[in-house]
């Protein structure tokens, strides 16, 4: 639900504008506000899970998510909807990092790779099928009010999951180590301010505002202050929000954050661009646009669990190979789609490249998560997983803004949606090329990345 709510709203923007009679710039905050709030809370939510137990934080986060979803679905005004989306994002930030923390605590050896394979399956498929489900709901409930069910559908599902959490999810387990409930409030404020200074200008850019870009100058200042503060907390034998020694001494962790961030920068915006291209450029309905993206979801669904089983034997080369496959699929998509936009075989011609890209994408996420968190102690699993996911959310927000800007600028100058799509996909390939370079570097330089990983007994 958390990841679906990042992309499911994209196809509903016209429906929300019609239903609430508001502007495109205002409605963009329905999409961006959620991503901003989610990115702000992930590391803090992970640390709270480390300190107080996963079950408690999952229950708190999911309760907030369900209630804010209900408010969003019943919102009488766009201001109420935006406020509910912000609360929804904060609640999702408490909920999400507990999953990776639980896997760190409960699984060892090859089983951990399998568990992260299923986790990666959830990440890849949820992002891919959001537009499909959004299109189905709008088609079922109508253009004016269909968008409300995108949020209301979370309520019954969330109620069932609250029962499941109470029955199935443990609180703290032995591998979490001794309980340490000290909280680094100043570190949380500094990290939150750093993420805000980076993400707020990005999401503002999506809604046409340029002035917030000035906040970017604060990012290195606040980031440096956060690093110095965390080091000082460690020297005092305190409880840091995020132990920065993980970045230096934990093989695969720092490079995994870089790979994941660059991958999501190049990957997430593709769905938004393709959705706009199919609807505005070719005149397809939201449902048709969503269905056209189905092959990517199918490829991700197939590849993610398989990659999770293979990563313990193959290691980082699996990430390298999967990125190459995904980029090959996007190259084929850039060649085929604009040329086939008037063809009756459009659906079939697009399906092949998207399936290949989905296979590569699905085999990228879960191995990278496994390799990134493999050496992280379980007692830090929540905060470390939250930092990894924060990089992914920042990358997703930046990527959506960059790819949509590339598409819109190209459309305005070339007056050709097909050519504009090629420009956007080319931009995506450049960003994914950065992820590929980081994966190759990790494979060749980091000692544990050049051979199959040993997940057992760490």
Number of C-alpha atoms within 10 A of each C-alpha: 18 21 19 20 25 23 25 28 23 22 27 24 17 17 20 24 19 15 18 17 13 13 13 14 14 15 22 20 23 23 23 26 24 25 29 25 24 30 27 25 27 33 29 27 28 32 35 23 30 28 23 15 23 29 22 20 25 28 20 16 22 25 21 20 27 25 18 25 27 21 20 27 22 16 17 12 13 21 15 15 22 22 19 24 29 23 22 30 30 24 30 31 32 30 29 26 33 30 19 25 28 24 21 27 21 16 18 17 15 18 17 22 29 25 22 30 30 20 21 29 27 22 20 28 24 23 21 28 24 26 32 23 22 26 27 19 23 23 16 13 13 12 19 16 19 22 29 23 20 24 22 19 16 20 19 11 12 18 13 10 17 17 11 11 17 14 10 10 15 14 16 21 15 11 13 20 14 11 13 12 13 13 16 18 12 14 21 21 15 19 25 22 18 23 22 20 22 22 29 20 19 25 24 20 19 21 17 12 13 12 10 16 17 10 15 17 11 15 18 13 11 19 18 15 15 22 17 13 18 25 17 13 17 16 9 10 9 15 17 23 27 26 16 17 11 18 16 10 12 17 21 29 25 18 22 26 25 20 30 26 27 27 28 27 29 28 24 25 25 23 24 18 23 21 25 23 20 20 18 12 17 14 12 16 17 28 21 19 23 26 17 22 24 20 22 27 26 20 22 30 25 16 25 31 24 19 30 30 21 18 28 26 15 17 22 30 20 22 28 23 16 25 27 17 20 25 23 17 23 23 17 17 23 21 15 18 21 20 14 16 18 10 12 9 10 16 16 12 18 21 18 17 25 24 22 25 30 32 27 29 33 34 35 32 30 32 32 30 26 30 26 25 28 26 19 21 19 26 24 25 28 35 29 32 27 29 22 26 24 24 24 23 25 23 24 24 25 26 26 26 22 21 27 22 16 21 25 20 15 20 18 11 9 12 12 13 22 24 18 25 28 22 20 25 27 18 19 27 20 14 19 24 18 18 26 22 14 20 27 20 15 23 22 15 11 15 11 17 21 16 16 16 19 16 20 13 6 11
